Each structure stands twice: as C-alpha cells, then as structure tokens.
Amino acid sequence: MLKKVIGTKGIFLLASLITALSLSGCADGLTEQESEGTVIYKEKLPENQETEHSEYAGADNTSNNAETVAPAKEDTADTVKPEAKAPVQSEPVSQPQAETSQPQAEKSQPQAETSVTLTDNGKAFLAQMCNELNDFNSRQAMDDKFWHDFLFNSYTGGTSENIVTEQVYREDLGFDETVVKVSIQEAQEHVKLVFGIELPDFKPAFEDMEKGQTSFFYKDGNYYIGVSDMPDYQYTFSECVADKENASNTIVKYTIDFMGESNVGTVTLGISPENNENGFIIRSKVTEFVK
C-alpha cells in the first residue's frame, strides 16, 4: 500500500516534474523564440536603420556638399562677373577711336574732292582756253574744221612773245597779209598739252583757201595763220569742283565779262589729270550766255 502511495506520488511527482520540465521547455522555447525574434528584429532593424541612416546621411552629405559647392559657384560667379564686365569697359575705348577716325575721313575728303589740283598758272591757262577754244566734247569727232578753228584761234591774236610774222601776198585781196608763222612741232606740242593727243595729219594748202578768207595754210613744215582781232571777252575764275558724273574729271567754271558788263555768261570746262606741265588736259568746254 505504501508502495502504491509512493508510486502514485512518484508518478505525480514525475508528472509534475515532466510538466515543469515541459513548461520550462516551453518557456525556454518561448525565450528562444523571443530571443530569435528579437535577434532577427535587432539584426534587421539595425540594418534598416543603418541603411536608412546611411541614405539620410547620404542626403545630408549631398545637401552638405551642395551647400559646400554653392559658395564655390557664387565665388566663380563673382570671379566671372569682372571678366564679363571687361568687354563693357572696352566699348568706351573703341568709341573715341571711331570719333577720331571720322574727322580724319572728313579731312581726307577735300583731297578727293577734285581730281586736279589747280594752280594759278593752270587757272590762267584755262582762262586763255576759254577765249581760244571752241565748245566741244572729247566724245565727239575732232574733224578738220575743229583743228582749223583751234589752231587759228590759238595763234591769230599773235600774243606770244616768240611769234614770228611774215607778209604773204593775197591776190584775191590785192595786198600783203600779215601772218603768224608757227612750226608744226610747236603746233603738235600745243595740241598735246591741251588735249593729251597727237595732232592728226592736218595740212591745208594755200590754194584750198576760200577767197577773202583770213590766211590759214600749211607749207614747208609751218602753219601760216593770218593776224586778226579776237572778241574782247574777259574770263574770271569762279569755282573748281568734282565732276559728279565722272569721278576722274574736275569741273572748272569761269564767268564772262564783256564791254564793261559783268557775268554775261559762264564757261564750263571739264578737265582730267595728266602728266604734263599743267597737270591736266581739257575734255570739254561749254559756253552759256545770259539771255
């Protein structure tokens, strides 16, 4: 009986022990589970926290870097601004140069105003041509009549100090006529000086003159030109300007006075540069009288 009680108690104790052990095991299991859960949580959570922290830290670093870089850009901008202002400072420097060049251009204009620099001797020569040269244009043909009138008017007055005169009997007139003897070389040089061209082969014969005509003929290398009076015109220099239609030409104007009356007309001469003693040749002449 006692054995039974003891057995029962032993069983009870054994059962209690097993239960206690079971509970202890469960507790240990729970502890282990909780530990394992806690470890897993602690292991993962710190990683996430570290990741998140690193991400935030990266963001913070980026922001910090951005904040650090921003002053550098501002410094760069501040550094660049003076360089950008440099061209602006150069503009006022270039403006005085342009202003300085304009007066130079204006000063050079008078030099290009006319193609010929007209001297006092040139003006006197042109005044003489106003009296001796008929109206003409170099684009027109210079025929025998043109050369007859030009040479006749150039020498008939006998104003040259070196003129040579002779007496030529004129049967049609019934008396000796005084003529100016001009060598063909002199006539050729005169033509070259006035027009810049060669005198053509113009040699009228004595027999070809009309009756009553003032002598003009060629014989033995000389021109014989009868002496006669020229109209009493006076020519006064008026102006010398550039030719608007032809930049290589210059326009020279003279006013005409006649028998005490002033400005009864004008003579307009077109001249161009030439390498001769005058520095020019005559291209045209136009005479206009006041009506």
Buried (B, 14 or more C-beta within 10 A) or exposed (E): EEEEEEEEEEEEEEEEEEEEEEEEEEEEEEEEEEEEEEEEEEEEEEEEEEEEEEEEEEEEEEEEEEEEEEEEEEEEEEEEEEEEEEEEEEEEEEEEEEEEEEEEEEEEEEEEEBBBEBEEEBBEBBBBBBBBBEEBEBEEEBEEEBBBBBBBBBBBBBEEEEBEEEEBEBEEBEEEBEBBBBEBEBBEEBBBBBBBEEBEEBEBEEEEBEEEEBBBBBEEEBBBBBBBEEEEBBBBBBEBEBBEEEEEBBBBBBBBBBEEEEEBBBBBBBBBBBEEEBBBBBBBBEBEEEE
